[in-house]
Amino acid sequence: QGPSPALADLPAPPPPLPARVCTLPTIDVSRFVAGGAAERASLAEEWDAAFSGVGFCQLVGYESLLPASAIAALREAATVFFETESREVKMRSHIDGLLGYLAIGEENVAATVGAANRVADKVEGLNFSGYGSELNGSRGWRSRDPCEVPWLEEPFARALPERFRQAAAEYWKAATALMHVLLELSALALGLEASHFGPYYLSPAARFASRTTLPARARRGSCGMASTPTTRASPSCSGPWRGAARATAGSRCKTRARAPGRGSPRCPTR
């Protein structure tokens, strides 16, 4: 059958690079959570070296913030929702194809690069956000601090099975706490105050997706959180990127801290 015309016009991929063996850096975030100023500074140097060198790392020691029980509870509740609930139940949480439930056929990722297929992605999802717009019928909620679950009482969330709603809320709080620790770690790696990036990331987003139409051996649910700045204003930026900036901040900042900051608030976890 061959690729679609849009995909056929894309350039051929470059030849593979020669194999290179390297050691995957391991970052124990518990050292940052429980450590003093010296320990945090040491870990920030390791964080910067990992992303300046290899480009990624293996994160361990995050269980005090994001416990395995919260991840397991969410995976189990999400699996039940996506694989056993009827379309009628799922559509109770549908809003506008961007927030809430997204049915199979509402998403086409290729469209973001102008190469939309005639067949939509075989995925369904559930999107949560740290803010809501009156345009989609919400009350225009917005996170006021990182420890909040602003969507919890919204009609689309109340329409979810209670087990799923509560599991998603617990995961949201825990993942947000971890995200802000990584923001602090990145700030210190760049020589900034620990609290530098916190105000720009008060509205995280969570997406839960399921590819239930794929064969069982290829099927894999996924969940994760991300955050975008809550304002168009950006920190004072210029100069070359450093590794930690690519890891979390997405800004090209050369600002230097005058004194260590207190960091972002910690969200209570179970």
N, C-alpha and C positions, 0 to 999 in steps of 0.2 A: 504493500500500500504506500510506503514511503512517507517521509515527513511532510508536514503541511508547507505550503509555499512560503509562509512567513519564516518558519524555522529553517527552510532550505536556503534562505538568503543570508543566514548568519555565517560569519567567517568560521573556517575550520579551527579547531582548538590547536594550541601550540604543541610541539612535541614534548613528551615528558622530560623533566629534569633528571639528571643522574641521581641515583639513590644516595642518600646521605644519612648516616646513623647519628642520632643525637640523643641526649638524655632529656626526658620530659621533666621539667621542673615540677616539684610538688610544693604547694603553699599550704601550710597549716594555719587556717584562719583563727583557730582557737588561741594561738599565740598573740594575735592582735586583740582579741576580745578580753583576754585575761591579763595580758602583759602590761608592763609599765611603759614609760616613754622610750626608754632605750630599746626594749624588745620590739615596740611598734616601729621604731625607726629602722631597726635591723630588718624586719620583715618587709618594710616598704622598699628597701634597697633590693631585696630578693624579688619582689613583685615587679619592680621596674626592669631588673635584669631579665626576668622571664619573658616579658613582652617586648623588650628591645632586642632580645636574642632569638629565642625559639618562636615567639609570637603567641603562645598560649601556655597553659599550665593545667595541672591536675589539682583541684581544690579539695582539701580534706579538713577535718576538724570543725565542720560547720554545724554539727548536730545540736549544739547548745542553742543555736538560733533556728535552724530548720531541721527538726528531728525526723528520723526515719518514719516514725509513726504518723506524722502529718502527711508525708509523701504517700505512704501506703494507703492511708484512709482516703485521700483524694483519688488515687488511681482506682481503688475499688469502687468508690461511689461514681466516678466518671464512667467506668466500664459498664456499670449497671445502667446508667442513664443512656449512654450512646447505643448499647447493644440490646437492651430489652424494652426501653420505654417506647410507646407508640409515637408516631409523628404528631398526633393530636396533642399529646402531653408536651412534647418538645416545643411545638409552635406556640404554646402559651408564653414562652420566654423569648419569642421573636419580636424584634422591634423594627429595625430598618436595614438589616443585612450588614451592619457594621458593629452594632452593639447587641448583646444578647445572643440568642441562638441563630446560627447560620446553617441552613439546610444544604444538603448536597445539591449542587447546581448554582449556588449563589456566589461562588468564588472561582476566580480564574487568575492565578498568580502571573501567568505569562503576559497578561494584559499590562502589567506594570512596566514591561520593556517594549511594549508595542507589538508583541507577537502573540496576540490572543488566539487560542485554539477555538474551534467551533464546539468542542466538547469541554465542559467545565471540569474543574478539578474534582476528583472523587474523594471529597473530604467534607465532613460536617464539623462544626465547631461551636464554641460558646465563648464569647468575648466579654470580659469585665473591664471596667475602666475606673481610674481615679477621679473622673469628672464626667458629667453628663450635660447634654445640650437640650435646650427647650425645643430644638428642631425635631428631635426624635421623641417628643412627648414626655421627657423626664422633667424633674423639678430643677434641673440645672445644678445637680450636686457637684461638690468638689472637695477633695481631700484637704483638710486643714492641718494635718500633721501626719507623719509617716506611719503612725500606729493605728490609723483609722481604716475602717472598711466601709467606704461611703456608699456603696451600692447595696449593702446588705438588706435594707428595707425597701428598696425600689420594687415596683410591681413585677418587673420581669424576673427579679431574683426570688421574690416571694412565690412565684409560680413554679419554681424548681422543686423537685423532691427535697424535703427538709434535710435529709442526710447529705445530699450533694451540696446544698447551700451552705451548711455548717462546715463541711470538709473544705470547701473552696475558701471560706472565710478564714479558717485556721491556716491554710496554706498561704493565703494572701498576706496575713500578718507576719508569718515566719519568713517568707521569701522577701518581703519588704525590709524586714530587719537585717537580713543578710545583705541585701542590695546596698543599704546605706553603710554597712560596715565596709563593703568593697569600695564604695565611693570615698570613704574616709581614707582607706588604704591607698587608693589612687592619688588622692590629694597630697598625702604625705610623700608619696613617691615623686611627685612633681615639685616638692618644696613648698607646698601651700599649706594653709591651715586645714586641719582635719575636717572642719565644717564647711569648707569652701563650696563644694558642689551640692550640699544638701538642699538649699532653698530652690534649686533648679529642678529637682526631681521629686516633687511632692505629689505627683499624679501618676503613679505607676499603672500599668495595664497587664492583664493576665489573659492568656488565650489557652483554651483546652480544645484539642482537636482529636478526631478519630477517623481513621480510614477503614471503616468497617466493610466497605465493598471490596476490599482486596482479599486475596487468599489468606487463610489463617496464618500461614508461615511468614507472610510478608506484612501482616497487619501490625501496626504499632501505634498506640495512642501516645499523645505527647501533651505536655503542659509546660508552661514557663511564664516568666514575668519580664516585663521591660518597662522602661520609663523614658519619657521625653521631657525636656525642660518645660516648666509651667509658664514661662514668659518668653517673649521674643528677645528680651534683653539678654546679653551674654556676658560672661566675665571678660575682663580686659585681656585680649588675646593678640598674639603675634608670635613670630619665631617658629622654629622647627618643632615638630612633634617629638615627644618622648614616648617610650613604650607604654607606660601606664595610662597616658592620655588616650591611646588607641583602645586600651582595654575597657574603659568605662566612660570616660568623660566625653570623648568626641570633640574636644576643644583644643585649640593650639595655644596654650597659655604659658606665659613666661613669668607671671606674677609670683612673687616670693612672699612667704608669710613673715609677718613681723614678730609673731609669737604663736606658740602652739594653741590650737583651738580646742574647745570642749568636745567637738564632734557632734554628730547627729543624735537625736533622741533614740533610745533603744525601745523597741516594741516588746511588750511582754509576750512570752511564748509559754507553751504548756510545760 
